Amino acid sequence: MATYTTRRDLLKAGVGSGVALLVSWGRLGAQPGPLIERPIPSTGERVPVIGVGTARRWEAVTTPAERALLREVLRQFAERGGKVIDTAPSYGTAEAVVGDLVADLGVRASLFLATKVGATGRQAGIEQIEASFRRLRTSRIDLVAVHNLRDTATQLQTLRELKQAGRVRYVGTTTSSPRQYPKFERTMRTGTLDFIQVDYALDSRGAAATILPLAADRGMAVMINLPFGRGRLFRAVQGRALPPWASDFDCASWAQFFLKYIVSHPAVTCCVPGTSKVEHLLDNLGAAQGRLPDAAARRRMEDFIDRL
């Protein structure tokens, strides 16, 4: 994802060039009212299409000031109807910070906490999962997924046992690398999963070829990571105004342009952009409101990006 300065500068550039953007962050982002939700196929439970990711931005939180900023992100996220928070043991301080702040705010019941297991071996996996329970300060985790296919069969067996015991609500597996797609697809075809998590962005659409349709066919919820293409998309549009036709699907910023493309895919359940600033949270949640691009608009968005 682009840095805070880059993202803010893009918005300022859009306003300065006469694009019909709203000036303040509060008006630019999420408005009062419900967020677009999608069902989790295995149960029908509904979650908003935009969540919060904690990779990198939550990994080295050491000061009260840093915690205060993240606390406000989570406070406003929960207040505005957000639910899904995605983290992992490998994300440094992220799990512990999420657990502490959620407990401090008293909002655990309204949230959907997702984490991962990235250990090798049954005992190591159990120990890592138990540590996640302690750091997240919860007796039940909504989703635990095998991280990047690490010892998948062993860890899925443990996760299914925990699901049977009622300690984990959903199980799944994740990837963020196209190199893993063939193995990822085999895992999807040979096992029952509630969720998959995969990278997908307007400039990196490989998952749409087989993984997203397969998830739909297999009744698996889809969580999307890396929705901004590791910052590539913000860099590609720097200095450019939003195309005027973006208003056809209630899009007021580049972040919303990129996110609305993702969550308009019918197989996508939710997207978890890395979020550590309230300004970004409000902008991102704006993508979960209003109209979404239809099939023709999605093709137009692809063509626009491909031509840059």
For each residue, the residues with C-beta under 8 A, 3 or more apart:
1: 7 228 230 231 234 273 274
2: 6 7 10 228 231 234 235
3: 6 7 231
4: 7 8 277 279 280
5: 8 9
6: 2 3 9 10 231 234 235 238
7: 1 2 3 4 10 11 234 254 255 280 283
8: 4 5 11 12 279
9: 5 6 12 13 238
10: 2 6 7 13 14 234 237 238 253 254
11: 7 8 14 15 21 28 253 254 283
12: 8 9 15 16
13: 9 10 16 17 238 239 240 241
14: 10 11 17 19 21 241 242 253 254
15: 11 12 19 21 23
16: 12 13
17: 13 14 241
18: 241
19: 14 15 241 242 244
20: 244 247
21: 11 14 15 28 242 252 253
22: 27 28 252
23: 15 27 28
24: 27 28
25: 28 29 278 279 282 283
26: 29 282
27: 22 23 24 31
28: 11 21 22 23 24 25 252 253 282 283 286
29: 25 26 279 281 282 283 284 285 286
30: 35 80 282 285 286 288 289
31: 27 286 289
32:
33: 289
34: 37 81
35: 30 48 49 50 80 81 82 285 288 289
36: 48 49 263 288 289 292
37: 34 46 47 48 49
38: 46 47 49 221 263 268 269 270
39: 43 44 45 46 269
40: 43 44 45 46 47 170 194 195 221 269
41: 44 219 220 221
42: 170 194 219 220 221
43: 39 40 194
44: 39 40 41
45: 39 40
46: 37 38 39 40
47: 37 38 40 51 83 84 112 269 270
48: 35 36 37 51 81 82 83 84 270 288
49: 35 36 37 38 263 268 269 270 271 287 288
50: 35 82 259 263 270 271 273 284 285 287 288
51: 47 48 82 83 84 85 86 112 223 270 271 272
52: 73 74 77 82 84 85 86 272 273 275 281
53: 57 86 225 272 273 274 275
54: 57 58 59 85 86 87 88 91 94 97 98 274
55: 58 59 88 91 94 225 274
56: 59 91 274
57: 53 54 274 275 276
58: 54 55 61 70 87 91 92 93 94 97 98 276
59: 54 55 56 91 92 93 94
60: 92 93
61: 58 66 67 70 92 93 94 97
62: 66 93
63: 66 67
64: 67 68
65: 68 69
66: 61 62 63 69 70
67: 61 63 64 70 71 97 100 101
68: 64 65 71 72
69: 65 66 72 73 276 277 278
70: 58 61 66 67 73 74 97 101 276
71: 67 68 74 75 101 104 105
72: 68 69 75 76 278
73: 52 69 70 76 77 275 276 277 278 281
74: 52 70 71 77 78 85 98 101 102 105 107
75: 71 72 78 79 105 107
76: 72 73 79 80 278 281 282
77: 52 73 74 80 82 85 275 281 285
78: 74 75 81 82 105 107 110 111
79: 75 76
80: 30 35 76 77 285
81: 34 35 48 78
82: 35 48 50 51 52 77 78 111 281 285
83: 47 48 51 110 111 112
84: 47 48 51 52 111 112 114 223 270 272
85: 51 52 54 74 77 98 102 111 112 113 114 272
86: 51 52 53 54 114 115 197 223 225 272
87: 54 58 91 94 95 98 113 114 115 116 136
88: 54 55 91 94 95 115 116 118 147
89: 95 115 116 117 118 128 131 132 135
90: 116 118 147
91: 54 55 56 58 59 87 88 94 95
92: 58 59 60 61
93: 58 59 60 61 62 96 97
94: 54 55 58 59 61 87 88 91 97 98
95: 87 88 89 91 98 99 115 132 135 136
96: 93 99 100 135
97: 54 58 61 67 70 93 94 100 101
98: 54 58 74 85 87 94 95 101 102 113 135 136
99: 95 96 102 103 135 136 137 138
100: 67 96 97 103 104 137
101: 67 70 71 74 97 98 104 105
102: 74 85 98 99 105 107 108 111 113 136 137
103: 99 100 106 108 137
104: 71 100 101
105: 71 74 75 78 101 102
106: 103
107: 74 75 78 102 110 111
108: 102 103 111 113 137 138
109:
110: 78 83 107
111: 78 82 83 84 85 102 107 108 142
112: 47 51 83 84 85 142 143
113: 85 87 98 102 108 136 138 141 142 143
114: 84 85 86 87 141 142 143 144 145 195 223 272
115: 86 87 88 89 95 132 136 141 143 144 145
116: 87 88 89 90 144 145 146 147 174
117: 89 125 128 129 132 144 145 146 147 150 155 158 159
118: 88 89 90 128 146 147 148 150
119: 124 125 127 128 150 151 155
120: 124 125 150 151 154
121: 124 125 151 154
122: 125 126 154 157 158
123: 126 127
124: 119 120 121 127 128
125: 117 119 120 121 122 128 129 151 154 155 158
126: 122 123 129 130 158
127: 119 123 124 130 131
128: 89 117 118 119 124 125 131 132
129: 117 125 126 132 133 144 158 159 162
130: 126 127 133 134
131: 89 127 128 134 135
132: 89 95 115 117 128 129 135 136 141 144
133: 129 130 136 138 139 141 167
134: 130 131 137
135: 89 95 96 98 99 131 132
136: 87 95 98 99 102 113 115 132 133 141
137: 99 100 102 103 108 134
138: 99 108 113 133 141
139: 133 167
140: 166 167 168 169
141: 113 114 115 132 133 136 138 144 167 168 169
142: 111 112 113 114 168 169 170
143: 112 113 114 115 168 169 170 171 172 194 195
144: 114 115 116 117 129 132 141 159 162 168 170 171 172
145: 114 115 116 117 171 172 173 174 195 196 197
146: 116 117 118 149 150 151 152 155 156 159 172 173 174
147: 88 90 116 117 118 150 174
148: 118 174 175 176 177 180
149: 146 152 173 174 175 180 183 184 187
150: 117 118 119 120 146 147 155
151: 119 120 121 125 146 154 155
152: 146 149 155 156 173 187
153: 156 157
154: 120 121 122 125 151 157 158
155: 117 119 125 146 150 151 152 158 159
156: 146 152 153 159 160 171 173 191
157: 122 153 154 160 161
158: 117 122 125 126 129 154 155 161 162
159: 117 129 144 146 155 156 162 163 168 171
160: 156 157 163 164 171
161: 157 158 164 165
162: 129 144 158 159 165 167 168
163: 159 160 166 167 168 169 170 171
164: 160 161
165: 161 162
166: 140 163
167: 133 139 140 141 162 163
168: 140 141 142 143 144 159 162 163 171
169: 140 141 142 143 163
170: 40 42 142 143 144 163 194 195 221
171: 143 144 145 156 159 160 163 168 193 194 195
172: 143 144 145 146 193 194 195 196 197 220 221 223
173: 145 146 149 152 156 184 187 193 196 197
174: 116 145 146 147 148 149 196 197 198 223 225
175: 148 149 180 181 184 197 198 199
176: 148 198 199 225 226
177: 148 180 181 199
178: 181 199 204 206
179:
180: 148 149 175 177 183 184
181: 175 177 178 184 185 206 207 210 211
182: 185 186
183: 149 180 186 187
184: 149 173 175 180 181 187 188 196 198 211
185: 181 182 188 189 210 211 214
186: 182 183 189 190
187: 149 152 173 183 184 190 191 193
188: 184 185 191 193 196 211 214 215 218 220
189: 185 186 214 218
190: 186 187
191: 156 187 188
192:
193: 171 172 173 187 188 196 218 220
194: 40 42 43 143 170 171 172 220 221
195: 40 114 143 145 170 171 172 220 221 222 223 269
196: 145 172 173 174 184 188 193 211 215 220 221 222 223
197: 86 145 172 173 174 175 222 223 224 225
198: 174 175 176 184 207 211 212 222 223 224 225
199: 175 176 177 178 204 207 224 225 226
200: 204 205 207 208 212 224 226 227 262 265 268
201: 204 205 226 227 228 229 232 233 258 262
202: 205 229 233 257 258 261 262 301 302 305
203: 229 232 233 236 305 306
204: 178 199 200 201 226 229 232
205: 200 201 202 208 209 302
206: 178 181 209
207: 181 198 199 200 210 211 212
208: 200 205 211 212 213 265
209: 205 206 213
210: 181 185 207 213 214
211: 181 184 185 188 196 198 207 208 214 215
212: 198 200 207 208 215 216 222 265 267 268
213: 208 209 210 216 217 267
214: 185 188 189 210 211 217 218
215: 188 196 211 212 218 220 221 222 267
216: 212 213 219 220 266 267
217: 213 214
218: 188 189 193 214 215
219: 41 42 216
220: 41 42 172 188 193 194 195 196 215 216
221: 38 40 41 42 170 172 194 195 196 215 269 270
222: 195 196 197 198 212 215 267 268 269 270
223: 51 84 86 114 172 174 195 196 197 198 269 270 271 272
224: 197 198 199 200 227 262 263 268 270 271 272
225: 53 55 86 174 176 197 198 199 272
226: 176 199 200 201 204 229 230
227: 200 201 224 258 259 262 271 272 273
228: 1 2 201 231 232 233 234 255 258 273
229: 201 202 203 204 226 232 233
230: 1 226
231: 1 2 3 6 228 234 235
232: 201 203 204 228 229 235 236
233: 201 202 203 228 229 236 237 254 258 305
234: 1 2 6 7 10 228 231 237 238 254
235: 2 6 231 232 238
236: 203 232 233 305 308
237: 10 233 234 240 254 308
238: 6 9 10 13 234 235
239: 13
240: 13 237 308
241: 13 14 17 18 19
242: 14 19 21 246 251 252 253 254 257
243: 246 304
244: 19 20 247
245: 248 297 300
246: 242 243 249 251 252 257
247: 20 244 250 251 252
248: 245 291 293 297
249: 246 260 264 290 291 292 293 294 297
250: 247 289 290 291
251: 242 246 247 256 257 260 287 290
252: 21 22 28 242 246 247 256 286
253: 10 11 14 21 28 242 256 257 283 286
254: 7 10 11 14 233 234 237 242 257 258
255: 7 228 258 259 273 280 283 284 287
256: 251 252 253 259 260 283 284 286 287
257: 202 242 246 251 253 254 260 261 301
258: 201 202 227 228 233 254 255 261 262
259: 50 227 255 256 262 263 271 273 284 287
260: 249 251 256 257 263 264 287 292 293
261: 202 257 258 264 265 293 298 301
262: 200 201 202 224 227 258 259 265 268 271
263: 36 38 49 50 224 259 260 268 270 271 287 288 292
264: 249 260 261 268 292 293 294 297 298
265: 200 208 212 261 262 268 298
266: 216
267: 212 213 215 216 222
268: 38 49 200 212 222 224 262 263 264 265 271
269: 38 39 40 47 49 195 221 222 223
270: 38 47 48 49 50 51 84 221 222 223 224 263
271: 49 50 51 223 224 227 259 262 263 268
272: 51 52 53 84 85 86 114 223 224 225 227
273: 1 50 52 53 227 228 255 259 280 284
274: 1 53 54 55 56 57
275: 52 53 57 73 77 280 281 284
276: 57 58 69 70 73 280
277: 4 69 73 280 281
278: 25 69 72 73 76 281 282
279: 4 8 25 29 282 283
280: 4 7 255 273 275 276 277 283 284
281: 29 52 73 76 77 82 275 277 278 284 285
282: 25 26 28 29 30 76 278 279 285 286
283: 7 11 25 28 29 253 255 256 279 280 286 287
284: 29 50 255 256 259 273 275 280 281 287 288
285: 29 30 35 50 77 80 82 281 282 288 289
286: 28 29 30 31 252 253 256 282 283 289 290
287: 49 50 251 255 256 259 260 263 283 284
288: 30 35 36 48 49 50 263 284 285
289: 30 31 33 35 36 250 285 286
290: 249 250 251 286
291: 248 249 250
292: 36 249 260 263 264
293: 248 249 260 261 264 297 298 300 301
294: 249 264 297 298
295: 298 299
296: 299 300
297: 245 248 249 264 293 294 300 301
298: 261 264 265 293 294 295 301 302
299: 295 296 302 303
300: 245 293 296 297 303 304
301: 202 257 261 293 297 298 304 305
302: 202 205 298 299 305 306
303: 299 300 306 307
304: 243 300 301 307 308
305: 202 203 233 236 301 302 308
306: 203 302 303
307: 303 304
308: 236 237 240 304 305
